[in-house]
């Protein structure tokens, strides 16, 4: 599942990333094989990103990977292996040796949704992976198309509109089982609505249909929607986070809008094969913390709507276990609709 769709960075940010990469490459060349070289270790680490290049998950992973590499003092190469909602790439991590040379970028979908969504899965995320570090949390926004619903300005307006048209009011998603789909299911359940789910091949495609007014609304992660909300081509009705977003301070929470049960957010992190040593897990976690403490990285993540939220190995495992209980019923409802 494309949980994040396409996040477009500004040209300035892209230039900053390019300069940063060139600086790192120059440091590699300058260090050579001399004692005290930039990267004390000669091994190369692979970070498997189980989403397509250029998608939101890929961009979030790349935003963190360079400073992670610098903090680790080890070369980290990203390898995109998309498919099956992230299961194909994550399965490759599961099959890798726990020798500290392979890690994977993981999301709430991979760790908490897929085990209940798919009929057969070759691995159990919590049993076959070692959670290493939580990275960010990403709020969602309930947004409508002004073209399709010109008179809908609040969540209550949307609920009233949908109640008057059972089975007719549609919402878009990035595909079956994605966070945007599960958020729609949650809204439908909490507001006691009968909605028409229209799945798409990724977040960008879903947003495009709502922008055109062909589908009236969606609930999607903030990075996908922010540019359109700022441009006025989409209208924000509420955010799904427990408190208001600093990026959308005038937009109420779902709780403030009368739907306290529609509270959820996406998140991501890093995991490694089962059996990773505590020493490596601690080393990787410290590098992830350093990456998130980098001001340029934090600022860029925040501008995209992703809030840096570091969790170490033990805390990240406990967090995933708690989140699984929340996502499981939504995943089972999505599975029943297939």
C-alpha positions, 0 to 999 in steps of 0.5 A: 500500500502506498501509505504516503502517496507522493510528497513533492519537496521544494526545489530548494529542499532538493538542492539542499539534499543534493549539496548534502549528498555531494558533501558526503561523497567528498568526505568519502573520497577525502577519507580514502583508506587512511586511519580515522577515515569518515566511516570506520567500518568498511561494510555496506548496509542496505536499507530496504524500502518496500515502496516505489521510488519517488513515493512518500514512504521512499522520500521519508526514508531518504530524508532520514537515511543520509544523516542516519548514515553520517551518524552511523559512520557507515555507508547506507544504500537504499534499495526499493523493493515494492509490492504486496503492501510492503510485504515483499520488501519486508519479507526480504529483510526477514530472510536476511542475516541478522548481522547488522548489514540489512535493515528495513523501513517499516510503517503501521501498515506493514507492522499492524495492518497487513497481518490481518488483511492478507489471507497468507503472509509468510512472516509475523512482523513482531516475531520475525523482525527486531524493531530498532527505532520509531521515526515519525508520526503522520496525521491525517486530514478529512478533506473535501472537493469544493467542486463536488461538495461546495456547501460542505464546510464542516465534518458535521456537514459531511456527515449530514450529507452522507446520511441523506444519501446512504450508499451514494457518498463516495470516498477515495483511498490509496487502495484496499487496506491502506491507511486512507481506506482504514480511516474511511472505514473508521469514519463510516463506523463511528458516524454510522454511515453507509459510504461508497469506497473508491480505491485507487492505485496509490495516494497520488491517484486518489488525490487527483480524483478528489481534486477533479471532483469525481470523488467528493472526499477522502481522509489521507495523510497530511503530506499528500494534502497540504499543498492542495489545502494551501492552494484552496483546491481541497478544503480541510474539515478536520484532522485525525490527531488528538490535538490540532496541527501546527500546519493547520491551526484553524482546522479542528480535530475530529473530537472537536468536530463531534467524532472523538472515535476517529482518532488515528495517525500513520507512523514509520520506523526501522526494523532489522531481521530477528536475532539482531544483537542488542549492540547493533540495535542500540547502535542503529537507534542512536544513529536514528536519534541523531538523524532526527535531531538534525535541525534541517531534517526535522524542519523538512519532516515537519514541513511535510507534515511528519512529526519526528518522534524517536522511539528506541528498540524497547519502546518501539516494540511496545508501541507497535504492540499497542498500535496493533490492537487499534489497527486490527479491527479496521484491517479485519473490516477492510478484509471483509469488504474485499 
